[in-house]
Amino acid sequence: MVQFYSPKKRPVKKQATTLEVTASALDANGQGIAHAEGKTIFVKGLLPQETARIRLTEEKRQFAKGEVIKRLTTSEQRIAPHCEYYERCGGCQQQHVPIALQRTTKAGVLSHLIKRETGVIISAEPVIAGAEYGYRRRARLGLRYQPEKGLVMGFRQERSNDLVMIKKCPVLKPQLNDLLSPLWTCLKNLTSVCDLGHVEMVLADNGPLVILRHLSPLPESDKQSLRDFSQTHQVTMYLAGNNSEIARLTSIEKEPFYQIEGLNLRFAPTDFIQVNDEINPKMVAQAIEWLDLSPEDRVLDLFCGMGNFTLPIAKRVSEVVGIEGVPALVDMAKKNAELNQLGNAHFWHADLSADFSAMPWSKEGFNKVLLDPARAGALEVMSHIVKLSAEKIVYVSCNPTTLARDSKILLDSGYQLIGLKMLDMFPQTGHLESMALFSRK
């Protein structure tokens, strides 16, 4: 029997769905919210009341995401981005959105999420806000050598590992922005240019730092070039090799610090500090006001870092105990307490996601609590906080979803949510920072 070859049919690539939609609102990321075909559609770059022809890029059962093919109408609220790389760089998402609309949208999203998850109706305004540009005192830029382009230094594109070459960035502090071009010129001329990982810039109150990550040992000629850059631009230069150690390259003996509430807080180059140095003191002041501190208070500060909240609190109370999971930050917090002569501030290292009931501090009585967890929230410590039965609790959050989840635990345990604030820590982006005040009934 003769058999004939029958080629397999190639699957036909599904054509992307195109629609014409009108946005009715914004989400916290600055995406336009539209409705079509029974779904909520999030459209990057579309403002309320703007109509556009869009292409769906992602489809789920109840929602979809789309990109603009052509904008058919333009809102009077639309503004020109400050950054020439805005359409390519993934760092900012909202430079086309007026700052007032950014803030009211984020505050509204926060209030809506709290109401949906807890049933509590509460406003997150007025927003704690500052400058809309020139606010970042820390930034990490990727470094990648490409034979056809040379050294590319910049931020990643959205949903991509590709770097966008950045020569200026309007959200950076002016002192850091001014360093971008000369720093790139210095790095691109190093003989080890192919073996660089990333570079981090930090603006301390006593001057800028640069931390260079390199993947192979640097020759002495490259080190000298970096020393010359450091001297010319009055920058303290650090090197980070493959052994994870940070070494100061330059002879400038300036230990970085920043001031808060009249205190000097020192930090290591890679330590976490709040990026926005205008919002940080306002946030600390709001926490202190909400806690209504008195000389008789004993305060527990969970996820305390190097003492950003703990030490200002120590100036006003009988005792404050800070708990942190990173040993190096605990050591720095202790050092900062000693340098600022605050003997009533005590710090402990503990993994707050594990069982810490055997720790001595966990059995002591505290009448007020502050916590500032990472994005995952503080689910593991909520039961312990409830057992303390503190009068007031201030929860500082970088993720409104976990804040809402953890708030429900406090509310179910007899607390009332009596204060909510949106912190505009990262203007022009989709990040939503907040803080909440709970009081025992």
N, C-alpha and C positions, 0 to 999 in steps of 0.2 A: 504494500500500500504506500503510495507516494504521500509524503508529508511536506506541506508547504510552510515556509517561515512566516510567522505572523508577528510583526513587531509590536511590542507593548505600547499601548497608548500613553503618551506623556500626560501627567496630570495638568489640567488647565489652571494656571495661576488665578486665584480669585481676585477680581477687580476690586480695588478699595472703594468703599461707599463714599459718595459725595452728597452733601446736603447743603441747603441754604438755611442758616439759623440766625437768630437774634439773641444776644446775651441779655439776661435780666439782672445779673448780679456778678460779684467776684467771689472767688474763694480766697483762703489765706495765702495761697501761692501766687495770686494775681491772675489766675485763669478765669476767663469768662465762663459763666454758668448758663447754658442754654438747655432747651427741652425740645426733643423731637422723637417721633416714633416710639413714644412711651418711655423714653430714657432721658436721664440727665446726662448732658454732654459737657465735658470740660474742655475749653478751647484756649490754648496758649495764645496770649497776646491780644485777646478780644475784650474790649471794655463794655460795661453795661450800655444798652441801647444801640450798640453797633451790630450791623448785619454783615454777614460774610458767607462766602461759599467755602465750605471746609471739606477736608478729607479725613475720614475716621482712621486713626492710627491704632486704636485698641478698642475692642468691643467685649463687654461683659453683659451679664443678664440684665442688670439694672442701671448700668452706666456705661459711658464710652468716653474716649478721649479723641480730640481732633486737632488738626492743624489748619491754619488759614491758607486757602489757595488764593483768594482775592477778597479784600475787604471792600464791601459795597457801600457802607456808610461809615462816617467817622464821627466819634463823639467829640463834643466841645471840651471834654475833660482831658483828652489825650494830650500828652506833653512829649517833647523831644528828649530822648535819653541823653544823659551827660557823657556817656562813655562810647567811644567809637567802636569798641569791640562787643557792644551789648548783644547784638543779634547772634554772635557766635560763642561768646564766653558763657560758661555755665554758672558763674559766680552770683549774678544778680538776675532776678526774674521780674522786677516791677518798676524799672526806670521809666516806663511809659505811663505809669499810674501816678497821679498827684499824691503827695505825701499824706495829705489829709484823708484821702480816700483809702490809702493803704492802712492807715491807723484805725479808722472807723470800721473797716472791713474786718481786720484782725480782731478788734475788740468784740465785734458782733459775732464772729465765729466762736470766740472763746465763751461768750455768754450763752450762745446757742448750744454748744457742746455740754456745758455744765447743766443747763436746763434739761437737755435730752437724757443725760445719764443720771442725774440726781433729782430732777424735779424742782430744783431751786431756781427762782427767777432773780437774777442779780446782774447789774451792769458792770462791765469791765472798764468803764471810763470814769473820770478823765484818764487818758493814757499817760504813762510816764515816758516822756519823749525828750529828744535832744536834737542835735544837728542831723540833717538827712544825708549829708555827704561828709567825707573827711573824718570818719569816726573810728575806723578800725586801727587798733594799735598792734595787731598781730596778723601776719599772713604767711602762708606757706605756698611757694611756687614750685611747680615741677620743672625739672631740667632734663632735656633730651637732645642729644647730638644727632643731627641728620646730615649726612654727607652733602646733600644738595642745598641745604639751608644753613648749615652751621648749628650753633647752639640755639635751641628754642627754650625760652624761659616764660612760663605763664601758668594760667589756670586751665583746668580741663573743660572741654566742651560738655554741654549737657548730654547725659546718657552716652558718654564716649570716653575713651582713654586718651584721645588726641588732645594735645595741648594747643591753646591759642596764645601766640606770642603777645606778651603784654609789655608795653613800654611806659604806660601810665595807667593809673587806676583811681578814679575819683572817690571811691569809698575809703581808701587808705588815708591815714593821717598824712598831712602834707610832707612831714619830714621823711616818712617812708616812701611816699610817692616820688619824691625828688631823688631817692637812692636807686630807683629801678633801672634807669638807663645806665648810669656809671657802673652799677653792680654787674649788669649784663656784659658790658664792655670788658670788665675785669675778668669775668668767668670765661668768656668765649676765647680769651687769649691764653688760658692755662694749657699746659701741655697735657694735663689729665682731663681735658674737657669731655672726653668720651666716657669717663668713669664718674660722672657726677650724678647724684640721685635727686636731691631737691635742696632748696634754700629757704630758710625761714627768717623773717624779719620781725623784730619786736621793738616797740618803743617804750622804754622804761622812763620814769620821771627824770633820771639822770643820764639819758642819752639812748641812742639806738643800738641794738644788737643784731648781728647776723650769724646764723648757725648754718654751716654748709655741710650737707651730708655727702660723703664721698665713698665710692665703692672699692677703691684701691688706695694704697698709701700715696700721699702727695710728695713729689720731689721737693727739694729745698727751694728750687727756683719758683715753684708755684706758691709755696708758703710765703716767700718774700714778696711776691706780687700781691698776695692777700694782705700782708702786713702794710705794704705801701698804700693799698686802698683804705685800710683801716685808719692809717695816720692821716691821709688826705681828707677823709670824710668824717673823722672823729667817731668811728664806729668800733665797738668792741666785737672782735671776731672770734667765733668758736668753730671748732671742727668736730664732726661726728663721723667716726669711722665704723667699720663693720663690727667692732667689739661693743657697740652700744654705749661707749663712754663719750662724754662731752669734754673737750679740752680747749681751754682758752689759748688762742694762738698769739694774741697781742699782749704787749706789756702793760696796757692800760688796766689798772687794778680798780675797776669800778664794779662793785657787786650791784646788779640791777635791783631797783626798788620802785614802789609806787606809794603814794600817800592816800590815806583814807581816814576820815574823822580825826585828823591831826596826828595820825600814826604813820610811821614808815614801815612798810611791809616788804621785806626782801624776798626775792624768788630766784630760783635757778633758771637758766635759759629755757629749759624745756618744761618747766612747771606750768600748770594751767593757771591763767589769770583771766578775768573778764575782759573780753575784747573791746568793749565800748567804755572808755574811761569817763565819759560824761554821764552815762546811765548808771554805772556801778555805784557811785556815792548816793545818787537819788534812791536807788533800790535799797541800799543799806539803811539810809535814813527812814524810808517807809517801813522797813521791817522793825526798826527800833521804836518808831512811833506806834505801830500796831501792837507790839509786845507790851507797851506801856510799862517799861522797866523801872524798878525801884531798887534801892540798896539791899533789900531783904531777899531779892529773887535769886533762885538757883536755876540756871538755864542749861538745857542740853542742845547742842548744835550738831546735827547728824550730817554726814557728807561734808565736813567742814573745810576740806582743802587745807590751805596754808593759813587760815584764820581770817579770811576776808570779812565774815560776819562776826566770828567769835571774839576777836580782839576789840572791835568797837563796842560790842556788848559788855565786855569785861570792865570797861570804864564806868559802867553804870550799875553793876550788880554785885552781890556777895560772892558768887562763884559761877563760872561757866565752864562746861566740859565739852570739848570738841572731839568728835569721832570721825576717823577717816580711814579708807581702805588702802591708800597708797603710802607705804612707809616713808618715802622721801618727803612727801608733803607733811606728814606728821612731824618729822624732824625739823622741817622749815618752820612749821607753826610754833613749835617749842622755842626755836631760836628767835622768832619774831616776838613771842611773849616776853622772853628775857631781855631782848634789845629795847623793848618799849616799857620795861619794868612793870609788867602786869602779872603779878604773882598769883592772882586768883583765876587765871586761865590755865586749864589743864587739858592735855591732849592724849588720846589713846588711838592705837592702831587696831582696827577690827574689820573683818569681812562682814559687812552688814547684810549680805545675802545668805549668810550661814547662821547657825545657832550661836548667839553671843550671850546667852543667859548666864553663863558662868563668869562673865567679865565683871570685875568689881563695880564698875561704873553703872552697870545695868540694874543694880539693886538700889541705887541711891535715889532719893526723892528729888524730883525736879518739878517746879510749878509752871515752867514755860519751856516751849520747845520750838526750835527752828530746824528745818531740813531743806536741803538744796541738792536733790539727787540728780543723777544723769538721766538720759532719755527713757531708760527702762522704768523709771519711777522708784517707789519705795514700798512695794507690796510686801516684801519680807519683813519690814520693820513696823508696819502699821499696827499689828496686834500688840507689839511692845509699847508703842506710843499710846495706844488706847489704855493699856494697863497703868500707865503713869498718871492718868487722869489730870493732866495739866490744865491750868486755867485757860491758856491761850496757846495756839499753835500757828506758826507762820510757815507756809509751804511755798518754796520758790521752785518754779518748774520751767524746763525747756521743752516740754512736750505736753500739750493740753490734753491729749488722750489719756495719758497715764495720770495726770493731775485729776481728771474727772473720775477715773476708776478709783484712785486712792481716796478722793473726797467722799465717795459714797460710803466707804468703810467708816470714816469719821462721823458722818451724818447718821449712819445706822447705829453708832455707839453713843449717841446723845450729844454730839456737837452741833453747833450752828455755823453755817458759812455766813460771815457778816462783812467780809471785804474781799474784793476781787479787782486786780489791776492787770492791764496789758502793759508789758514793758517793750518799748520799741528799741530793743537792743541791736537789731540788724535791719535798719531801713533798706529798702530796695530789694529785699530778699523775701522768701517765703517762711523764714524762721519766726516762730511765735513764742515769745517768752512771757511768763506771767508769774504772779504771786497771789496767794490767797490767805485770808485770816479766818481761823476757826476759834470759836469760844465755847466753852463748856456750858451747857444749860444750867 
